[in-house]
Structures are given as C-alpha cells and as structure tokens.
Amino acid sequence: MSKPDASQVRRSRVQLILIFALFLLPPVSAWVAWKYLGERGVSATTNAGSLISPARPLSSLGLMGADGAPMDDGVTGGRWTYVIFAPSDCDERCQQQLYITRQVRLAMSKDIPRVQRLLVLGQVPQSELTGQLTSDHADLHWGVRSDPSATQWREFSGDGFAADGAHFFLVDPLGNLMMHYSLDVPAKGMIRDLQKLLKISQVG
C-alpha cells in the first residue's frame, strides 16, 4: 500500500480542523458576545417601555361616560389597550399621548383591530373637547373617573409611575396591567414592543 503524499496529509488535517471549528464556532461566538458586549449587547434587546412584574390584574375601573352612566368594565377586555390619564381639559401632554398612541396603533397594519386606546379623564370634559375627540380620534374610548381616590387607581401606582398623566400604560387582552411608558419614549420603540407582543400573543 502506498503512503499518502504530504499534500494529502495537509489536506486531511485542514478538513479535520474545519470540522472542529464548525462545532466550536457557536459556543465561542456566544461567549465572546456575552464577555465583550456586556450590558450594551443585552440592552439592545430590551423593551422601550418598562415591564410591570408581575403583571397586575385590574379590578373594576369604575368609569362613567359623558352622560354619567357607568361604563362597561369590559372596555379593556379582549384587546391590547393603551390607557392614558388626563385632567378634564386634555392638556398638551394628553394630546401628545393621544397622537403617539394613534400612530403606534396605525402602524400595526392588519393587526389594528387588536389594539385600542382608552382615555381616562378626571372630570367630565367640555363639549368642545368631546367634539375634538370624536373627530380626531374616532377609535378612542374615553371615560371619567367616578371616584379619583378609589382603590383601583392604586393599581396604576408604584415603581416610579402613577396615574397622573406623566406615564401611559399598556393593558393586555386579559385585563392585566403589564407595561408603562414615560412621555419621552420614541414611537418606534413602542411600535417594536407592540409588534413583538402581537406576534407571540395567543389572545387579543
């Protein structure tokens, strides 16, 4: 039997090294990413909003409509709901939140029906505001807190956020308060968050 020449030996060794490299590449690359990207690498996958952990099941919201009649508590059920808090006049901050959430909802394309918005006011609004909400935000649900000091509003308080209009909230289709956003959050980040939730969610 003839011995393999030097070129065949080198070729065999190269092939063997390549096989080992293919097996080692995934764990080595994962280790390098964790070691040298550190927090920057991890933060690149975080949410634009802040998760409320554990998610808080909401009790009866106790809202009433413009006519003073109680609103159906099911208004937040079955769909992903952005909840916005405002005084009776829906000031500039409120208008900003309405605009951002409207744009985020419209960005969902075919999933628009799975998303809704709820504006919670401290007092019954003037008729001028009612007309504006109807014309500019046709999809918007809105109601008035029948008792602003009621215990259910404490569910929107804690961990640095509160139902004072400085944050807005995302409620899941099962009625759980699960995420809050500060006013300076970019709309693109909110869109990514919601697209991710809609993709993995089996409800709503």
C-alpha positions in Angstrom: 0.0 0.0 0.0 1.4 3.3 -1.0 1.8 6.0 1.6 -0.2 9.3 1.2 1.9 12.1 0.0 2.4 15.3 2.0 -0.3 17.3 0.2 -2.9 14.7 1.0 -1.9 14.7 4.7 -2.1 18.5 4.9 -5.5 18.5 3.1 -6.8 15.9 5.6 -5.6 18.0 8.6 -7.2 21.1 7.2 -10.5 19.3 6.8 -10.3 18.0 10.3 -9.6 21.5 11.7 -12.5 22.9 9.7 -14.9 20.3 11.2 -13.8 21.1 14.7 -14.2 24.8 14.0 -17.7 24.4 12.8 -18.6 22.7 16.1 -16.8 25.2 18.2 -18.0 28.4 16.5 -21.5 28.7 18.1 -20.4 28.4 21.7 -17.3 30.5 21.2 -19.2 33.3 19.5 -21.8 33.3 22.2 -19.2 33.5 24.9 -17.4 36.4 23.1 -20.7 38.3 22.7 -21.5 37.9 26.4 -18.0 38.7 27.5 -17.3 41.8 25.4 -20.7 43.2 24.6 -21.8 43.1 28.2 -24.7 45.3 29.1 -24.7 47.0 25.8 -25.4 43.8 24.0 -28.2 42.8 26.4 -29.8 46.2 26.4 -30.1 46.1 22.6 -32.9 43.6 23.1 -34.8 45.3 25.9 -38.2 46.9 25.7 -38.8 50.6 25.1 -41.3 50.5 27.9 -40.9 49.2 31.4 -42.4 45.9 32.3 -44.6 45.7 35.4 -43.6 42.5 37.0 -45.6 40.6 37.9 -48.4 41.9 35.7 -51.3 43.3 37.8 -54.8 42.1 37.2 -57.1 45.2 37.1 -60.3 45.3 39.1 -63.3 47.3 38.1 -62.2 50.6 36.6 -65.4 52.4 37.8 -65.6 54.7 34.8 -68.6 56.7 33.7 -69.5 58.2 30.3 -70.3 61.8 29.5 -74.0 61.1 30.5 -72.9 60.0 33.9 -73.9 56.3 33.3 -71.4 53.6 34.3 -69.1 52.3 31.5 -68.8 48.6 30.8 -65.7 47.3 32.6 -65.2 45.1 29.6 -63.9 48.0 27.6 -60.3 46.9 28.2 -61.0 43.2 27.6 -60.1 41.2 24.5 -57.7 43.7 23.0 -54.3 45.4 23.8 -55.3 48.7 25.3 -53.2 51.9 25.8 -54.5 53.7 28.9 -53.9 57.5 29.0 -54.7 59.7 32.1 -55.6 63.3 31.8 -57.4 66.2 33.6 -60.7 67.3 32.2 -59.2 69.5 29.5 -56.8 67.0 28.0 -53.8 69.4 28.0 -50.8 69.4 25.7 -49.3 66.4 27.4 -52.5 64.5 26.9 -52.7 65.5 23.3 -49.1 64.2 22.8 -50.0 60.8 24.2 -53.1 60.6 22.1 -51.1 61.4 19.0 -48.3 58.9 19.8 -50.7 56.0 20.6 -52.7 56.7 17.5 -49.6 56.5 15.3 -48.5 53.3 17.0 -51.9 51.7 16.5 -52.0 52.7 12.8 -48.5 51.2 12.4 -49.9 47.7 13.3 -51.5 47.4 9.8 -53.6 44.2 9.6 -53.4 44.0 13.4 -55.0 47.4 14.0 -58.3 45.7 15.3 -56.3 44.0 18.1 -55.3 47.4 19.6 -57.4 50.1 21.2 -57.0 53.2 23.3 -58.7 54.4 26.5 -58.6 58.0 27.8 -59.3 58.3 31.5 -60.3 61.9 32.5 -60.5 63.4 35.9 -63.7 65.3 35.2 -66.5 65.4 32.6 -64.9 67.3 29.6 -66.3 70.4 27.9 -68.4 69.8 24.8 -65.6 71.3 22.7 -63.2 68.6 23.8 -65.8 65.9 23.3 -66.2 67.1 19.7 -62.5 67.1 19.1 -62.0 63.6 20.5 -64.8 62.3 18.2 -63.4 64.0 15.1 -59.6 63.4 15.6 -59.7 60.1 17.4 -62.7 58.1 16.2 -61.3 54.8 17.6 -60.8 56.2 21.1 -62.8 55.1 24.2 -62.9 57.6 27.0 -64.5 57.8 30.4 -64.4 59.8 33.6 -63.2 58.5 37.0 -66.3 58.4 39.1 -64.1 58.5 42.2 -60.5 59.6 41.6 -59.5 58.4 45.1 -60.9 54.9 44.6 -58.6 52.0 45.4 -58.5 50.6 41.9 -56.4 53.5 40.8 -53.6 52.4 43.1 -53.1 49.5 40.7 -51.6 52.2 38.4 -49.2 53.4 41.0 -45.8 52.1 42.1 -42.2 51.6 40.9 -41.9 55.2 39.9 -45.1 55.6 37.9 -48.5 56.8 38.7 -51.8 57.6 37.1 -51.2 61.3 37.0 -50.7 61.8 33.2 -46.9 61.6 33.3 -47.0 58.0 32.0 -49.2 55.9 29.9 -49.9 52.2 30.2 -50.4 49.0 28.2 -53.1 46.6 29.4 -53.1 43.1 27.9 -56.3 41.4 26.5 -56.9 39.6 29.8 -57.1 42.8 31.7 -53.6 42.8 33.2 -51.6 46.0 33.6 -48.2 44.9 32.2 -46.2 47.9 30.9 -45.8 51.6 31.4 -44.1 54.3 29.3 -42.6 57.7 30.0 -43.6 60.6 27.8 -40.1 60.7 26.1 -40.2 57.2 24.7 -39.8 57.1 20.9 -42.8 55.9 18.9 -40.5 53.5 17.0 -39.7 51.7 20.3 -43.4 51.4 21.2 -44.1 50.0 17.8 -41.4 47.3 18.2 -42.7 46.4 21.6 -46.3 46.0 20.4 -45.3 44.1 17.2 -43.4 41.7 19.4 -46.4 41.2 21.8 -48.9 40.8 19.0 -46.6 38.2 17.3 -46.2 36.0 20.4 -49.7 36.5 21.9 -52.4 33.9 21.5 -55.1 36.2 22.8 -56.3 39.6 21.7 
